[in-house]
Amino acid sequence: MTTKYAFFEGRIVPIDEAKISIMTHAFNYGTGCFEGIRAYWNRDEEQLYVFKLREHYDRFLRSCHILFISLPYGVDELCSATLELLRKEGFREDTYIRPLAYKADTGIGVRLHDLEDQFALFATPFGKYIEKEEGAKVGVSSWRRINDNAVPARAKITGAYINSALIKTDAVMNGFDEAIVLTQEGHVSEGSAENLFIVRDGKLITSPVTDDILEGITRSTLIELAGKELAIETIERPIDRTELYVAEEAFFCGTGVQIVAITEIDHRPVQTGKIGPIVTQLRDLYFSIARGEREDYMEWITPVYAVVHAV
């Protein structure tokens, strides 16, 4: 199936009608923000489940706040619009949802204040972000992560993703599946568009939110699951580059990337060079919850279609 509709300027319209001018401020200056939300298809139940819908819109509105974007919608209205759009599309497969808020004025002049704000939303069928989910080969990028005092990485700002694009393209053109990027100070930050974990001494280690990372919803989910379900401690602290080379396991996570095992870093195998046991357990647990297969985590997911109960 393909994308047929969008929520645009307050209503659902055919996707071909959801257009902006080339003079739009956000198109010229990158003055917009977005979210990435996943919905998972459960074939047995014939149900599409949206994963942590409200949490994503909470973060979306925080990004808006940083950019002086004021929308006429709260979290409830944004959730309702998303579910309405998904029902209109009728997807029966894994789906990616993309809300956008942006400065909609047409004209020249870079600023954030005294501009019209608009909201748009579309969804599209989507599978893997990185093809080799169980064994990605990555390299440490020569590019550095944007700094919070220049362009805040904790907000999903459209213009900021040129940093991610430079990192990703450089990695792929050098023969890697993905990249790991360092902060300006030289600590490990994250992937081009993913959070990062390593395993040392049986514990998860991940960069703190002060090391120019996106405050990931999947990241916080895995920290909770690791402790609650697997009795594995997570330590948030700065990570040195060479720690990557001696890690027992390593993986990326995020809404788009989901959970991707890293099996090689800078041409050095991670332990055996194969997906490790902790990453395997976390992947299995995450997908079972996201697809609605765990009754004890149903509050994390939102069903799209009406549930028909047998009489």
C-alpha positions as a Python dict, from the first residue, in 0.01 Angstrom:
ca = {
    (1, 'M'): (0, 0, 0),
    (2, 'T'): (108, 358, -58),
    (3, 'T'): (36, 687, 115),
    (4, 'K'): (-293, 837, -6),
    (5, 'Y'): (-377, 1104, 252),
    (6, 'A'): (-230, 1366, 481),
    (7, 'F'): (-358, 1578, 767),
    (8, 'F'): (-284, 1926, 632),
    (9, 'E'): (-399, 2271, 747),
    (10, 'G'): (-657, 2126, 984),
    (11, 'R'): (-814, 1847, 779),
    (12, 'I'): (-743, 1522, 599),
    (13, 'V'): (-680, 1575, 229),
    (14, 'P'): (-545, 1366, -60),
    (15, 'I'): (-166, 1355, -32),
    (16, 'D'): (-128, 1541, -364),
    (17, 'E'): (-309, 1840, -214),
    (18, 'A'): (-75, 1867, 87),
    (19, 'K'): (170, 2110, -70),
    (20, 'I'): (367, 2413, 39),
    (21, 'S'): (525, 2698, -160),
    (22, 'I'): (897, 2696, -238),
    (23, 'M'): (896, 3032, -56),
    (24, 'T'): (790, 2868, 272),
    (25, 'H'): (1014, 2976, 560),
    (26, 'A'): (1074, 2621, 685),
    (27, 'F'): (1179, 2505, 338),
    (28, 'N'): (1432, 2786, 308),
    (29, 'Y'): (1568, 2794, 663),
    (30, 'G'): (1495, 2457, 821),
    (31, 'T'): (1263, 2617, 1079),
    (32, 'G'): (1051, 2317, 1158),
    (33, 'C'): (1048, 2007, 1373),
    (34, 'F'): (911, 1659, 1340),
    (35, 'E'): (850, 1328, 1513),
    (36, 'G'): (891, 967, 1413),
    (37, 'I'): (627, 723, 1539),
    (38, 'R'): (592, 353, 1460),
    (39, 'A'): (279, 144, 1428),
    (40, 'Y'): (308, -237, 1418),
    (41, 'W'): (75, -479, 1244),
    (42, 'N'): (-43, -785, 1439),
    (43, 'R'): (-155, -1032, 1175),
    (44, 'D'): (-325, -1272, 1414),
    (45, 'E'): (-541, -999, 1568),
    (46, 'E'): (-569, -798, 1245),
    (47, 'Q'): (-481, -492, 1446),
    (48, 'L'): (-240, -203, 1398),
    (49, 'Y'): (-79, -86, 1723),
    (50, 'V'): (86, 255, 1761),
    (51, 'F'): (381, 240, 2001),
    (52, 'K'): (391, 502, 2278),
    (53, 'L'): (181, 752, 2085),
    (54, 'R'): (135, 1007, 2365),
    (55, 'E'): (503, 1000, 2463),
    (56, 'H'): (603, 1087, 2109),
    (57, 'Y'): (366, 1382, 2096),
    (58, 'D'): (489, 1503, 2434),
    (59, 'R'): (839, 1515, 2285),
    (60, 'F'): (707, 1672, 1965),
    (61, 'L'): (555, 1961, 2158),
    (62, 'R'): (883, 2008, 2348),
    (63, 'S'): (1059, 2046, 2014),
    (64, 'C'): (794, 2299, 1910),
    (65, 'H'): (851, 2495, 2231),
    (66, 'I'): (1224, 2526, 2159),
    (67, 'L'): (1145, 2669, 1813),
    (68, 'F'): (873, 2911, 1930),
    (69, 'I'): (614, 2706, 1742),
    (70, 'S'): (266, 2731, 1891),
    (71, 'L'): (8, 2483, 1763),
    (72, 'P'): (-369, 2487, 1821),
    (73, 'Y'): (-351, 2120, 1921),
    (74, 'G'): (-262, 1946, 2244),
    (75, 'V'): (-151, 1586, 2284),
    (76, 'D'): (-508, 1453, 2282),
    (77, 'E'): (-595, 1628, 1956),
    (78, 'L'): (-270, 1516, 1792),
    (79, 'C'): (-332, 1155, 1893),
    (80, 'S'): (-689, 1171, 1760),
    (81, 'A'): (-575, 1318, 1427),
    (82, 'T'): (-315, 1042, 1395),
    (83, 'L'): (-562, 763, 1457),
    (84, 'E'): (-814, 921, 1219),
    (85, 'L'): (-553, 940, 945),
    (86, 'L'): (-440, 581, 997),
    (87, 'R'): (-799, 456, 980),
    (88, 'K'): (-851, 653, 661),
    (89, 'E'): (-538, 495, 510),
    (90, 'G'): (-636, 146, 627),
    (91, 'F'): (-279, 14, 648),
    (92, 'R'): (-240, -357, 724),
    (93, 'E'): (138, -354, 766),
    (94, 'D'): (408, -191, 975),
    (95, 'T'): (379, 185, 936),
    (96, 'Y'): (585, 496, 1002),
    (97, 'I'): (406, 816, 1110),
    (98, 'R'): (556, 1159, 1048),
    (99, 'P'): (411, 1470, 1221),
    (100, 'L'): (561, 1803, 1118),
    (101, 'A'): (535, 2152, 1267),
    (102, 'Y'): (685, 2437, 1071),
    (103, 'K'): (709, 2809, 1006),
    (104, 'A'): (469, 2859, 717),
    (105, 'D'): (524, 3223, 619),
    (106, 'T'): (650, 3298, 269),
    (107, 'G'): (926, 3552, 254),
    (108, 'I'): (1290, 3626, 319),
    (109, 'G'): (1434, 3676, 667),
    (110, 'V'): (1577, 3425, 910),
    (111, 'R'): (1414, 3426, 1255),
    (112, 'L'): (1170, 3226, 1469),
    (113, 'H'): (941, 3500, 1601),
    (114, 'D'): (637, 3666, 1440),
    (115, 'L'): (580, 3385, 1190),
    (116, 'E'): (280, 3164, 1110),
    (117, 'D'): (296, 2812, 1249),
    (118, 'Q'): (142, 2513, 1074),
    (119, 'F'): (106, 2140, 1134),
    (120, 'A'): (105, 1848, 888),
    (121, 'L'): (97, 1472, 927),
    (122, 'F'): (140, 1174, 700),
    (123, 'A'): (198, 800, 737),
    (124, 'T'): (362, 545, 512),
    (125, 'P'): (429, 171, 515),
    (126, 'F'): (783, 116, 643),
    (127, 'G'): (1002, -177, 733),
    (128, 'K'): (1372, -180, 817),
    (129, 'Y'): (1573, 143, 844),
    (130, 'I'): (1904, -46, 841),
    (131, 'E'): (1889, -365, 636),
    (132, 'K'): (2139, -564, 846),
    (133, 'E'): (1948, -544, 1175),
    (134, 'E'): (2127, -843, 1325),
    (135, 'G'): (2479, -747, 1223),
    (136, 'A'): (2556, -389, 1120),
    (137, 'K'): (2910, -279, 1041),
    (138, 'V'): (2978, 77, 1155),
    (139, 'G'): (3256, 331, 1161),
    (140, 'V'): (3331, 629, 1384),
    (141, 'S'): (3257, 939, 1177),
    (142, 'S'): (3499, 1220, 1110),
    (143, 'W'): (3202, 1455, 1148),
    (144, 'R'): (3105, 1565, 1500),
    (145, 'R'): (2759, 1582, 1654),
    (146, 'I'): (2592, 1921, 1663),
    (147, 'N'): (2628, 2095, 1998),
    (148, 'D'): (2340, 2197, 2224),
    (149, 'N'): (2463, 2556, 2229),
    (150, 'A'): (2454, 2570, 1849),
    (151, 'V'): (2172, 2342, 1728),
    (152, 'P'): (2007, 2133, 2003),
    (153, 'A'): (2009, 1760, 1924),
    (154, 'R'): (1740, 1693, 2187),
    (155, 'A'): (1487, 1860, 1955),
    (156, 'K'): (1402, 1696, 1624),
    (157, 'I'): (1467, 2010, 1418),
    (158, 'T'): (1437, 1962, 1042),
    (159, 'G'): (1738, 2177, 953),
    (160, 'A'): (1957, 2002, 1211),
    (161, 'Y'): (1938, 1675, 1022),
    (162, 'I'): (2193, 1792, 765),
    (163, 'N'): (2438, 1688, 1037),
    (164, 'S'): (2290, 1336, 1032),
    (165, 'A'): (2284, 1330, 651),
    (166, 'L'): (2654, 1419, 625),
    (167, 'I'): (2739, 1151, 881),
    (168, 'K'): (2525, 879, 720),
    (169, 'T'): (2638, 941, 362),
    (170, 'D'): (3004, 953, 463),
    (171, 'A'): (2963, 617, 642),
    (172, 'V'): (2783, 443, 355),
    (173, 'M'): (3026, 575, 93),
    (174, 'N'): (3308, 436, 306),
    (175, 'G'): (3152, 90, 307),
    (176, 'F'): (2973, 94, 645),
    (177, 'D'): (2607, 37, 722),
    (178, 'E'): (2594, 322, 973),
    (179, 'A'): (2815, 558, 1173),
    (180, 'I'): (2889, 642, 1534),
    (181, 'V'): (2946, 1011, 1594),
    (182, 'L'): (3143, 1187, 1869),
    (183, 'T'): (3066, 1506, 2060),
    (184, 'Q'): (3276, 1819, 2017),
    (185, 'E'): (3469, 1705, 2327),
    (186, 'G'): (3539, 1362, 2177),
    (187, 'H'): (3297, 1145, 2374),
    (188, 'V'): (3070, 897, 2200),
    (189, 'S'): (2734, 1061, 2130),
    (190, 'E'): (2511, 831, 1921),
    (191, 'G'): (2456, 711, 1565),
    (192, 'S'): (2368, 938, 1275),
    (193, 'A'): (2001, 922, 1380),
    (194, 'E'): (1994, 658, 1655),
    (195, 'N'): (2082, 624, 2021),
    (196, 'L'): (2364, 388, 2112),
    (197, 'F'): (2426, 130, 2385),
    (198, 'I'): (2730, -83, 2459),
    (199, 'V'): (2759, -376, 2700),
    (200, 'R'): (3053, -402, 2941),
    (201, 'D'): (3077, -648, 3229),
    (202, 'G'): (2718, -751, 3165),
    (203, 'K'): (2583, -396, 3212),
    (204, 'L'): (2433, -159, 2959),
    (205, 'I'): (2617, 169, 2912),
    (206, 'T'): (2474, 461, 2718),
    (207, 'S'): (2571, 824, 2670),
    (208, 'P'): (2396, 1074, 2900),
    (209, 'V'): (2140, 1319, 2763),
    (210, 'T'): (2401, 1594, 2813),
    (211, 'D'): (2624, 1445, 2540),
    (212, 'D'): (2421, 1594, 2255),
    (213, 'I'): (2185, 1302, 2199),
    (214, 'L'): (1817, 1285, 2120),
    (215, 'E'): (1627, 1199, 2436),
    (216, 'G'): (1508, 877, 2282),
    (217, 'I'): (1177, 713, 2367),
    (218, 'T'): (1305, 373, 2255),
    (219, 'R'): (1621, 439, 2459),
    (220, 'S'): (1422, 501, 2780),
    (221, 'T'): (1198, 203, 2700),
    (222, 'L'): (1495, -33, 2675),
    (223, 'I'): (1650, 99, 2995),
    (224, 'E'): (1323, 18, 3174),
    (225, 'L'): (1285, -324, 3012),
    (226, 'A'): (1646, -422, 3076),
    (227, 'G'): (1607, -354, 3447),
    (228, 'K'): (1254, -485, 3494),
    (229, 'E'): (1256, -792, 3269),
    (230, 'L'): (1624, -892, 3241),
    (231, 'A'): (1766, -761, 3572),
    (232, 'I'): (2035, -576, 3376),
    (233, 'E'): (2162, -243, 3510),
    (234, 'T'): (2202, 56, 3281),
    (235, 'I'): (2473, 315, 3345),
    (236, 'E'): (2443, 657, 3180),
    (237, 'R'): (2789, 813, 3152),
    (238, 'P'): (3035, 951, 2895),
    (239, 'I'): (3181, 682, 2669),
    (240, 'D'): (3533, 696, 2525),
    (241, 'R'): (3591, 596, 2164),
    (242, 'T'): (3816, 299, 2244),
    (243, 'E'): (3551, 156, 2478),
    (244, 'L'): (3363, 73, 2161),
    (245, 'Y'): (3644, -161, 2059),
    (246, 'V'): (3635, -363, 2383),
    (247, 'A'): (3257, -380, 2425),
    (248, 'E'): (3093, -719, 2474),
    (249, 'E'): (2794, -610, 2267),
    (250, 'A'): (2675, -289, 2102),
    (251, 'F'): (2351, -177, 1942),
    (252, 'F'): (2159, 117, 1802),
    (253, 'C'): (1801, 193, 1899),
    (254, 'G'): (1532, 437, 1799),
    (255, 'T'): (1182, 456, 1660),
    (256, 'G'): (1301, 441, 1301),
    (257, 'V'): (1596, 205, 1342),
    (258, 'Q'): (1417, -7, 1607),
    (259, 'I'): (1698, -221, 1758),
    (260, 'V'): (2001, -297, 1542),
    (261, 'A'): (2291, -513, 1661),
    (262, 'I'): (2638, -374, 1586),
    (263, 'T'): (2883, -653, 1507),
    (264, 'E'): (3179, -454, 1376),
    (265, 'I'): (3319, -110, 1469),
    (266, 'D'): (3604, 50, 1272),
    (267, 'H'): (3683, -290, 1114),
    (268, 'R'): (3709, -455, 1457),
    (269, 'P'): (3458, -731, 1538),
    (270, 'V'): (3246, -682, 1847),
    (271, 'Q'): (3335, -997, 2046),
    (272, 'T'): (3241, -1289, 1818),
    (273, 'G'): (3124, -1061, 1537),
    (274, 'K'): (2767, -1187, 1577),
    (275, 'I'): (2457, -1057, 1754),
    (276, 'G'): (2491, -1107, 2129),
    (277, 'P'): (2250, -1253, 2387),
    (278, 'I'): (2147, -924, 2551),
    (279, 'V'): (2064, -756, 2221),
    (280, 'T'): (1874, -1066, 2112),
    (281, 'Q'): (1665, -1068, 2429),
    (282, 'L'): (1589, -696, 2407),
    (283, 'R'): (1488, -723, 2041),
    (284, 'D'): (1253, -1014, 2107),
    (285, 'L'): (1099, -839, 2406),
    (286, 'Y'): (1059, -505, 2228),
    (287, 'F'): (887, -647, 1921),
    (288, 'S'): (655, -871, 2124),
    (289, 'I'): (538, -566, 2322),
    (290, 'A'): (510, -338, 2017),
    (291, 'R'): (296, -592, 1833),
    (292, 'G'): (57, -635, 2123),
    (293, 'E'): (170, -982, 2226),
    (294, 'R'): (229, -895, 2592),
    (295, 'E'): (-85, -828, 2797),
    (296, 'D'): (119, -665, 3076),
    (297, 'Y'): (238, -385, 2846),
    (298, 'M'): (-81, -301, 2658),
    (299, 'E'): (-79, 53, 2803),
    (300, 'W'): (225, 124, 2585),
    (301, 'I'): (37, 69, 2260),
    (302, 'T'): (-274, 220, 2102),
    (303, 'P'): (-498, 10, 1873),
    (304, 'V'): (-600, 185, 1552),
    (305, 'Y'): (-899, -20, 1442),
    (306, 'A'): (-1217, -92, 1634),
    (307, 'V'): (-1200, -415, 1835),
    (308, 'V'): (-1484, -654, 1751),
    (309, 'H'): (-1574, -879, 2043),
    (310, 'A'): (-1736, -1215, 1975),
    (311, 'V'): (-2083, -1259, 2125),
}
